[in-house]
Amino acid sequence: MNGTLRPIITIDEEKCDGCGNCVPACVEGALRIVNGKARLVKQSFCDGLGACLGDCPQGALHVVQSEVEAYDEPGVLAYLDSAAPDKVAGHIAHLAAHGIASSRAGAHAFAACPSVQPRILPDERGEAGPLVRVQEIGLVAPEWERQPAPAAPEQRNELRQWPVQLHLVPPNAPYFQGAELTLIADCVPFATPDFHSRFLKNSAVAVGCPKLDDGNAYVHKLTQILLASDIRSLRVAYMEVPCCRGLLFIAQQAVAASGKQVPLDPVLVGIGV
């Protein structure tokens, strides 16, 4: 078999307890419970986008780069049509959230916002990649109708600490003591024009990616921060794409592991259109 190097879900069988939460979370139908464990039943059905990551209470799911069967989106649609037609719309919406037009939906996957026109751009090799697409978002208007965008008011820099990356921050850093802490997915600043005033003002911060980074290490580090500091509240800012929900799950695990009654405030950030 000639494989394609691409992202795909892998399952840590030692951690998997067979709860089945990942099965409905996978909008392609690529996961099932077999002999008490989650199994990837068809490589070509897994898009590697990680919609199931935030639904595993044991942290047994990870996205890895591996040489496997190419993703078969038409095959997924054919399977869903026959086995789970109620999932087709969710599958198309899932791809659209990642800037990928379904082979069935095409540009209509973005029809909810007629002023937004997605363009599928080639990857750095000059060809369309097998899975990940880039979505360029912009207003569609005739040249004569376009007006210069109003100048944004100057915003104050509200950053009060360094470093900010969750792997790098010391658990006992003085800026955590008695602080309100905001855990931020690293794509959030790009989708939030008022990011400094909304998320950084009067708050300590920690930044990470629940899809590409080590979620278990993040749970451990965040637990250490909660134990070492009198954190007053924990706000979690994450993107609307499904895989980003894993950041909220990381925060929930850390609060539970710390044994502290820390108020948790999830903030879902939409893709700015």
C-alpha positions, 0 to 999 in steps of 0.5 A: 500500500502506498501511504500518504504522510498526513495527520491521523488519530492514534489511540493509547490503548492503555489509557482508553477505558472504552467509554465511547465518548469519541464515537459520536464526536467523530463526524466521519464515523471512523471510530468504534468501540471494539472489545472494550477499546476505541478503534480507528476502523478505517484510516481513510475515514479519519480527516486528522482534524481532531474533532474527537480530542476534547471528548476523551476523558482519559486523554487517550487520543492524539493526532500524529503524522503518519504514512497512512491511507489518504483521506477519502471524503467522498467515501465518508459521505457514501458511508454516512449516507448509508449508515448515519445520514443525520451526521452528513450536515455535521460533517460538512460543517466540521470541514467548513470550520477548518476552511475545507469545502466538502466535495458535496457542499463545495462553496455552499458550505459557507453560504450562511454568510454571503458576504464571505468568500473562501478561497482554497489556497495551495500549500507551500509546495505549490499544490493542494495538500491532501487534507489541510486547506487555507481559508482566506476570508474577505468581504466580496464587494464591487471595486466602486463600493469598497471603502477604506476601513476605519482606523482602529483606536489605539489599544493599550498593551495589557500584557503583564508577564513573560513568558506566556507559553504554558510549557514555559511559565513557572508554576510559582511565578509571582504574577500567578499569585492571587490572579485571575488566569486566562488560558488561551488557545494560540489562535485566539489572538488572530480572531480577536481584534480587541484581544488585549483589552478583552483577555489580557487586561488585569489577567495572568495568561497561559497560551497553548494549542490542544491539538498540536501540543502535549495535552497531558503535559498541559494538564500537569503544568496547569495543575501545578499552577493551581496548586502553587498559586491562589488562582481566583478564577480560570477563564478558557478562551478557545476557538469554535473549531471542534479540536480546540475544545480540548483546551477546555477539557485540559482546564477541567482536568487540571481543576479536578486534579488540584482539588480546588474550587476554582471558578471556570469560565469558558469563552468560545471565540468565533472565526472572525468574518 
